[in-house]
Structures are given as C-alpha cells and as structure tokens.
Amino acid sequence: MFVVAGGTGRLGRLVVGILVQRHAPVRVLTRRPDAARDLVPLGVEVVYADVRDPDSLPDAVRGARAIVSAVRGQVEGVPPAALDQLGNVHLADAAAAAGTDVVLVSVAGAAPDAPLELFRAKAAAEEHVRAALPRWTIVRAPAFAETWIDDLEQSAVPSGRPVVLGRGDNPITFVCVRDVAAVVADAVLDGSRRGTLIQVAGPDTLTLAELAARVQARAGRTAPPRQVSPGVLRLMAATAGLARPALARRLRAALAMDSADLVAQSSVLAAGTPVSACLAGHAAVLH
C-alpha cells in the first residue's frame, strides 16, 4: 500500500493517477474525504487524516510501504510553519512509528535562511525527515507553472489584465506539475532512491512579467499586465497583517520573490515540458 498525503491537490492527484496506472495500491489521506470521492472508482482507498493532527495519522498510515507527502501550503489561512513544517514532522513521526519510507516533496531553494517562509518551513521538514527516518527520499521542485498561470488568469478576470505583484523582473525556473508527478511516482516505487535528494527543474526560466505576457498572448488579449509596486506591497502587507494575516504572508512572499534566487538547479528533467505546453493545457479564463 502506498499512502499519499495531499492526494487531492494538483500534484497529489497526478501522483495518485500514475501509481494507479502502474497497478499500485493507493490510499489517500485527506481532511476532506468528499474532495476525493472521484478517486474511489479508480480503486483508491480514501481515509480521513489531517497532518496537523498527529492523532489522526497512525491508523491512516498503518500497513504503508511508503508515504508520499505532496502537502504544499495552499490551505487558506494556514501558515507554512503549521502545514509544510509541523504537518510534515507529524507525518514523518507517524511513518517512523509504522516503520515505513517517506517521499517528501519539497521546494527548490529550501534552506533555513531562505527569504521565503515556505522555503524555511520545507527546509525544517527536510531536516526532520532525515533525522527521524532511515529510509527517505526528498524531491525538490521549483515553481509549478500551472499554479502561477492559474493565479495570473484569475487576477485578469475583472479587467482582462493579469496582476503581477512587485517588479516581476526576477528570473524564476518553472516546471510543469505533471513532470514533477512522474519523478515523485518513480521515487515512490523505486526503493533504490532512498537516501537521495532529487532536484527537479523545467527547461524554462522566466520572470513573472514574462509569464504574464504569455498568459495574455495565449488568451488573445493585448493589454499589458498590471503591476503592483514593491512600495504598495509593503504598505498593504503592514496594514493587512492585522486583519488578514494570510494576505499579508502572500504580499511578503511577493516582495521576497523580487530578489530571491529562484533559478533552480536540477538532477533530472532539465529538458522537461516547456511552459508553452503547460499554457496549452490550460483554458484561459477570459477570451
């Protein structure tokens, strides 16, 4: 049995699909079992568990050959320290107690002193996984192209112009999520990859402004993207932090992305799917 935490997310669903195609038994852990209802006809076992609640995990991971953590801090209002760090600590401890392997999906650039909160949380999770488990694999991936394409398309809905937070001129390596899913699934099934750090990167490095321009071109829109200056972001983060901490975190992350080193190095997939193909697979919100 292969257990997938985060199996209802963008990456997790693809990992589950690949494992099912390879005739591997799969159990998905989710705090919202109704969101995984469509996986049941595929033969996937769906059980309730929340990585933030360690008491919900022992029964959920029992009998697992390997556990995949595809958790990636997208829960509204939940800080990375609670989900990406502490949630993965709980999952690693449950795996250690069950005597099973863990494949942790992390981020390119994860480090204790990284400027992005998510990167620091993932680095702490990596450290704990290495310390708690004799058999682990870590897969670091850069920004998912589809996530940013979706964000830009959604921000274009009111005006037909996507919003770029900050200067938008910092180079970022993007990867198509299906490429990451293939690497993760291979790592799950290949026990020889235990004790290794796999760094994934796609073939394209773009700025957010360049990606926004591509989103516009794909949708057949000619207006340039809108930009929110760093000064406005700082002011918004300071004022929004009191009432909307999740928004403040996102704004601070946008400021950090203007200067952080987001060009990923890779051990696999440097020549993977280009961003243009990720765009082609997405229907534009506006036409």
Beta strands, then each sheet from edge to edge (+ up, - down):
strand 1: 2-5
strand 2: 26-30
strand 3: 45-48
strand 4: 66-69
strand 5: 101-107
strand 6: 136-141
strand 7: 143-144
strand 8: 163-165
strand 9: 172-175
strand 10: 196-199
strand 11: 204-206
strand 12: 226-228
sheet 1: 3+ 2+ 1+ 4+ 5+ 6+ 10+
sheet 2: 7+ 9+ 11-
sheet 3: 8+ 12+
end
